[in-house]
Amino acid sequence: MTARRITFIVLILAFGIPTSNAEVIPVINWVGRLDYGALGYLEVRIEDAVENDAPLMIWRLDSSSGELDAVRRMVDLLRTSPIPVVIWVGPGAALLGDEALPVGFAAAGLFGSESSRFGTGRTLTLNDGGRLTEFEPRNKNYLDELGELAAREAEKSGYNEGWADLLARGLTSLAAWDLETYDVGGGVANNLGELLRVLDGFSLNYPGEPSFGTSTWTLDEIHTDILWEVLSFIVNPNMAFALFLFAMFAFAFTATNPGGYFTPVMGGVLLLVSLLAFDFLPLWYVGIILVVVSMVLFTLEVLLSTKGILAIGALGALFVGGITFYRPGTTQVSLVLLVPSLAVTGVFFLIAVSGGLVVKLRAKSISSGEMIGEMGVSATKIGEKRRGKVKLRGDLWPAIALRPIERGRRIRVRGIEGVRLLVEPLPEQDKT
């Protein structure tokens, strides 16, 4: 069993596992963006189908956008799947367009209903001279890459690559009944029952061009669960980077402000969630190392006070680490997220983590023992052996009470414990 399967066993159990029957055909559903979360969902579902000896899987899909690298990996997954995967764009004005089209062309079969559409057909309009012009301009290089991918996958499946290129670029759109006419798909099926009849004896775009008799098949519809919706939200290049960065914040804060459990626990949870997302993302470990190094440099700046030298290096490492966080040519952290992250990080360490420098200076004063015997006032209510703050020398100091102390009560320092003062309440009659 792979590490990914172990990681997602809870998710799989939550959705239910189809019975082990060769005549049961899983029908999975996905509505929305084809991102790394969708990639993980497809991979796990294919593994489930194979484990249950299903001869084929049907993917009911409604999508017109996606992450291009995730789409490429989805295409490879469909091409190397141990069983054929058929895509059906169902009723209800479902759409297969843009980044989703190469996935459709790579499937073992592509079908739609009378109300579904293929291709967005939104990027061209007529100008005053009667010529076609773009009214939703997109990056030409990106469209070229997407069109080439769609054409290549269409050609592999025996479809018309020219029409596939036009559909993927958004230059035209087709209805389901046009799929066979323009040779880019298998035809029309308005419901799953009709799809089974269309698939009966249909030669699939799969090695060996297999065909099946579907009269004895039973369909098992599997819908996405809220857990998969959450997974799709987390398995996002920007979100995963942000979670990892916040985890590093928590650990850096803990290193410079020792004591307490909430911050390290929160950091550990955020780190685990980010690692869960990283399982599906094309990480480049150079970027991860640089982000970690930046947090270490920030922490050392606080502890050593190098007048900003290490802080400048930390900001540089964080910027380069953000840019190189994912493998070149796949995906990247958005500058809209990265640039504010630099500002937030700088403010975080200047305001929040800089408290560690105060702790360090106070620890030196405390450890010298010079404060033992001094008197002050409790700034907070402190339970026995509980932590709180007391006011001495005009400043607030971390303290532990030997006996319960009410707020505003006069106290005396009796000893030290780490970087905290051990204090006790003064008797009411002791005013000196």
Protein Blocks (a to p, Z undefined) as FASTA:
>chain_A
ZZklmmmmmmmmmnopadddfkbccddddedjddfklmmmmmmmmmmmmmnopabdcddd
ddfbdcfklmmmmmmmmmmpcbdcdddddehhiacehjlmmmmmmpmbdcddfkbcehjk
lmbccdfkopacdfbdcdfklmmmmmmmmmmmmmmnopafklmmmmmnopaccdfklmmm
nopagbjcfbfklmmmmmnopacddehiaaddfklpccddddddfklmmmmmmmpfklmm
mmmmmmmmmmmmmmmmggijklmmmmmmmmmmmmmmmmmpccdfklmmmmmmmmmmmmmm
mmnonnhmmmmmmmmmmmmmmmmmpcghiaccdfklmmmmmmmmmmmmmmmmmmmmmmmm
mmmmmmnopmgoiacddfbdcdehiacdddeehiacddddfbdcdehiacddfbdehjac
cdddddfklmZZ
